[in-house]
C-alpha cells in the first residue's frame, strides 16, 4: 500500500523514529568543523542549523562507505538501535559504532540512499 502525499513516512508514523538531521557531503572547508579521527572526516553546521543540516567533509582515506561520502543522508533518532537493526532487514553500510560519548549510530541503505540511525544513551537538557 502506497502512502498518500499528506501522510507521514512509515518510519515516523508507525515505527516512532524522529527526524534528527540531514547530512550533506562537501569538499569545502566549513566554519567550526569538528574532526572525527576514527572516521577521518569533519562535521559542521548542525549546532547552528534550525533545520538540522550537517556538513561532512571527508579525508581521501576515510574508511567510510563510498555512498556515505558522496550521497546526502537522512538521520533518525531511534530508542533502541540494536532492536531496529534486528527488526528490519536493512543493508548495513556502517555497523553500530560510537562517534562520541553517549551516542551510537549505524548507517543503512534503502533503495540507494544512505540513512543514519542514532541512539542517544542519555539525553541532555
N, C-alpha and C positions, 0 to 999 in steps of 0.2 A: 504494500500500500504506500503510495506516494503522499507526502505531506503537502498541504496547501500553502500558498505564499504567506499567509498570515500566521501560520503555526510555527512554534519554536522547533529547533532541531531536536531530534530524539535524545541526544546526549544531555541537553539541558532540561527538556520537558519530562522525560521518563527516568533517565539514569541519574539525574541530580548533579551533573557536572556544572561547574561555574566558570564562565569566561575569566581568564586571567590576563593574557597579553597576546599580541601579535608580534612575532619575531621576524625581523627582516634582515637578511644577509646584505652586507655592504662591503665595498673595498675601500671606502673613505674613512679616514680617521675622524672620530666624532668627539665632541666635548665630553669630559668627565667619564672616559672609558674606565671600566674595571676589568682587570685581567684575570682569567681563569686558567692558571698554568697547567692543570691536569688535562685540559681540553685544547689548549693553545689557541684561545680566542678571547676577544674583548667584547664586553656588553656595555650598552649605554642607553640612555634615554628613558627607561622605564620610570624612574622616580619623578620625572618632570611631566610625563605624558598623561593627560587626563583620559586618554583612550587606551592606555596600556601598550604603547608601541615601544618595542625594544629593538635596538640595532645590534647586529652581531658582525664583528669583523674577525675573520679567521686568518691565522698564520698559514703559510703554504703547507706546512707539515702537520696541520691539525689532524688528529685521529678521527674526527667526526665524520659520519657518513656523508657522501657527496650530496645527497638530496638535502640534508640539513644545511650544508654550506651554500647551497645555490637556490633553494626554493623557500619563500616565506612560510612560516608555520603558525598555526593557532595553538594556544596553550590553554588548558583547562585544569582547574583545581579539582582534585578528587579527594574523597575522605580516606580511601584505602587503596594505594597504588597497586599493591600485590593482588588484591581481590579483583580490581578492574582488569588487570592483565590476565588473570586466570579465567574470569567470566567471559571474556570475549576473545575470539581467535584473531588477534592482531598480528600483523607482521611487525616485528620489533627492529627498529633501526639502531637504537641505543638502549641497552638494558638498564634497569634501575641503578641509579648512582646518586651520589650526594654532592652537588656542586658547591654547597655551603652548609653551615650548621643548621640543623633542624629542617632541612629541605631534602626531599627525594624526588627525582624526576626520571622519566623514561620517554623515549621518542618512538612513536609508532608510525606506520604508513597506512594511509587509507586512499585507495584509488589514485595513487601517485603523489599524494600530498602528505608532508610530514605533520604530525600532530604531537604536541608535548602534553604529558600528564604530569601534574605536580601535586605532591602531598606535603603539607606543612605539619611538622610534628607538634609545634607549639605556635599558636597564633599570637602575634604581638599586638598590643593595643596602642 
